[in-house]
C-alpha cells in the first residue's frame, strides 16, 4: 500500500479505501479468494488487496507489517469509536443484527425498538423503528451479496471515493455495526466515522513528521491520547429565512422554492469547499442541514488557515452580492483522543463551538468592513420589484439579476435531480468563482463534469457525485400558489373558504436535545460522537427526505425544510392535516421523545410571501411561548396542545358538529354564527351569557331537523359552556366547520 502505486493515488485516498475496506470485510464474512481476484482486476484494485483482509491482532503479529502500515492508525481510530483500548479491537465480537433505534438511549426513558434489515433504496421500506423486530437473515444475505457484487465493479480510484460512500449508505444504513453497546449505530455511520478519525490522525501525525505508527499500538500510555489531534469545526449561516421570505407577491411564485434550494446549495458548497481545500472528503462531515454544519477535522495549522480562508471568501461574496443579508460564522474547538472516552467532554466540545459561533454572529464584521459598508451610504434608485434590492438591476427592467436567475432556474426544480457546480459563471453564483446549473441524467452518465450533486436520489449504484436531501414536495406544475385558494379540485361542490394557509413549525429545544439528549441515561455513557452524528442524520432524513413521502397526494408545497425548521404553503384544510401528520410521524420517529411546535396562518392569495412567513412565524412563537408540543391556529389566542387539538377538537367536537349541522344545509351556518357570537360574549363573572346560550339552544331545537342529534348536542353544549377549556375547543371546531362548508364563488 505504502509502496508501489503511490503515484496513482495519494496516501490520504489510500487510507480512505483501506479503512472502509477494512470495515467492509467485517460485514462480508463470506468473501473468498475468487471474489478477491475479481475485486482486484484493475491496477488500482490490486493496491487494496492486503487492506481488504485485515484481521486486526493477527495482522499486527505477522512479520510483514511495517511500522508505517495504516493498520495501526485504522485500529487506533476503531478503538476510539468503540471506546476500548487498541489491543482490544481485535477481540471485539461483532454481532451483525437489526439496527437499534437511535432514540432507545435518548432522553430519560430507555426503549427497545429496532429497524427491519433493509436496503436504503428499498421501495417499500418501513422507515419507522418498531418493538420486537425479527432478524431477517435472508435479507441480510441478499444485501451482503448485492454489496459484494457492486464492490467488484469498483476500480478504487480517487473518482470512486464518493461512489463507495454512496454504496455503503444505500446498503448498510439499516444494519447495525455489530459492536457491543453500539447496536444503534449503523454500519455505514460506524465505517465513515472510523475513516474520519483515521484520516484526521494520519494528517496530524504527518504534520508532526511522524512516520512510525507502531508506537500507537505498542504504548497505551502514549502521549498521543492526550494530544489535541482533532478539532470540531462548525459553521452557521445567518439570514437564511429572511433571505428566502423577503420577496413580495409579484414574481414570488416563480422563485420562492428556487430561492430555498439555492440557500441549501450554498451551504452544501461551503461544506465541500472546506473539505476540498483540506484534502478531505465527506467522511469528515458529521452533519449538514439548515445552513449549519459540523466537521471533525485534523487539528493542524493548515486546516485552520483553510477555515479562515473559506469564511472570509464566502463573507466577501455575500457582501458583494447580498449586502449584509447573509453571513457565515465558523468556529472550532480542539480535543484529544482521550476526550472521546469522556461523555462530559464531548458535550463540552459541542457547547464551546456553539458559544464561539454565537459570539461571532454578534460581532460580524471588522472595523474596516464596517467603514467600507458605511462609505457606500444609503443606496438609492430603482428597486427590484421582487426582493426590493437596488443592487445589480437588469438594464431596462425592475428586476435584479439574482431574482431573474432564480425565476429561470425554478420552473420545474422539484422535478430536477442532477446539478453541476462549475467555474462557468453563467448559472446561479455560489461564490465568486463557481455557479450552479442543472444537468440531465445523460450528461451525468456520458460526460466528465465538475462537482455533481443529486437531489433525493435514493438509489444509483454508479453515481459518483454527492447526494443531498431536499424537502421539495409540491402538487403544482407551475408554483402558482393561488390555486390552493381557488380549490379547483373541489369545483363540483364549491365548498371551503377560499384562503391559502401557511405552516411554520420546528422541533422544541432541538439544540438542547442535540447537546444533552444522550447524557441523561447511564451517567452519560451514551454521549458519543457516533450517536450525535447518527442523531443528526436521523433528524435530517426525517425533515429533508421522508417529509416528501408524508406529503404525497396532498395539495401543498414544501417551500423550506432545513434541518427541523419547516415552511409549507397549501390548501388551508390540508395544511392542518399535514401539520397533524408531521407531528404524529415525528412522535413515532422519536418514540415520543421530541415534540413539535407549529403555527398556521390563513391568508388571501394575494398576500405577499414575506407577510405570510412573518405572521405565521409569530404564531409559531406564540405556540412555543405557551409550552412544548403546541399548535397555534389563525390567531394568537387559539393555541392547543397537539393531542388536545387532535382528540378533543377534531375527533370529538368537530365530529359532533358535523353530524348535526351537515343535515341542516345553509341554515346550519347561520345557527353556528349565532353560537360563535354567544361564545365570544361568554364571561365567567357574568352568568347572563349562560342564560342566553340555554335560551338560544331551546329556541334552536324547535327548528332543527334531527331532534335526536340536537338533544345530545344541547346537553353537551351546556356542559362545554361551563368549562374554559371545552368552550375554547368548541369555538375552534365551529370555526373549522364554517371554513370547510362555506360556499364561495
Secondary structure as UniProt FT lines:
FT   TURN            4..8
FT   HELIX           11..27
FT   TURN            29..30
FT   HELIX           33..39
FT   HELIX           43..46
FT   TURN            47..48
FT   HELIX           49..52
FT   HELIX           57..61
FT   TURN            63..64
FT   TURN            67..68
FT   HELIX           70..82
FT   HELIX           86..91
FT   HELIX           102..105
FT   STRAND          113..114
FT   TURN            120..121
FT   TURN            123..124
FT   STRAND          130..131
FT   HELIX           137..152
FT   HELIX           158..160
FT   HELIX           161..172
FT   TURN            173..174
FT   STRAND          175..176
FT   TURN            180..181
FT   TURN            183..184
FT   HELIX           187..207
FT   TURN            208..209
FT   HELIX           214..218
FT   TURN            220..221
FT   HELIX           223..226
FT   STRAND          230..238
FT   HELIX           240..245
FT   TURN            250..251
FT   HELIX           252..277
FT   TURN            278..279
FT   HELIX           282..284
FT   STRAND          285..289
FT   TURN            290..291
FT   STRAND          292..298
FT   HELIX           301..322
FT   TURN            323..324
FT   STRAND          327..335
FT   HELIX           337..341
FT   HELIX           343..362
FT   HELIX           367..375
FT   TURN            385..387
FT   TURN            395..396
FT   HELIX           401..409
FT   TURN            410..412
FT   HELIX           413..415
FT   STRAND          418..422
FT   TURN            425..426
FT   STRAND          428..429
FT   STRAND          435..439
FT   HELIX           441..446
FT   STRAND          451..455
FT   TURN            461..462
FT   STRAND          466..468
FT   HELIX           482..486
FT   HELIX           488..490
FT   TURN            491..493
FT   STRAND          500..507
FT   TURN            508..509
FT   HELIX           510..516
FT   TURN            517..518
FT   HELIX           522..524
FT   TURN            525..526
FT   HELIX           529..541
FT   HELIX           542..546
FT   HELIX           547..550
FT   TURN            551..553
FT   STRAND          556..562
FT   TURN            563..564
FT   STRAND          565..571
FT   HELIX           572..589
FT   TURN            590..592
FT   STRAND          596..603
FT   TURN            605..606
FT   HELIX           609..626
FT   STRAND          630..633
FT   TURN            636..637
FT   STRAND          639..641
FT   HELIX           642..643
FT   HELIX           644..653
FT   HELIX           654..661
FT   HELIX           662..664
FT   HELIX           666..681
FT   TURN            684..685
FT   HELIX           688..701
FT   TURN            702..703
FT   HELIX           707..721
FT   HELIX           724..741
//
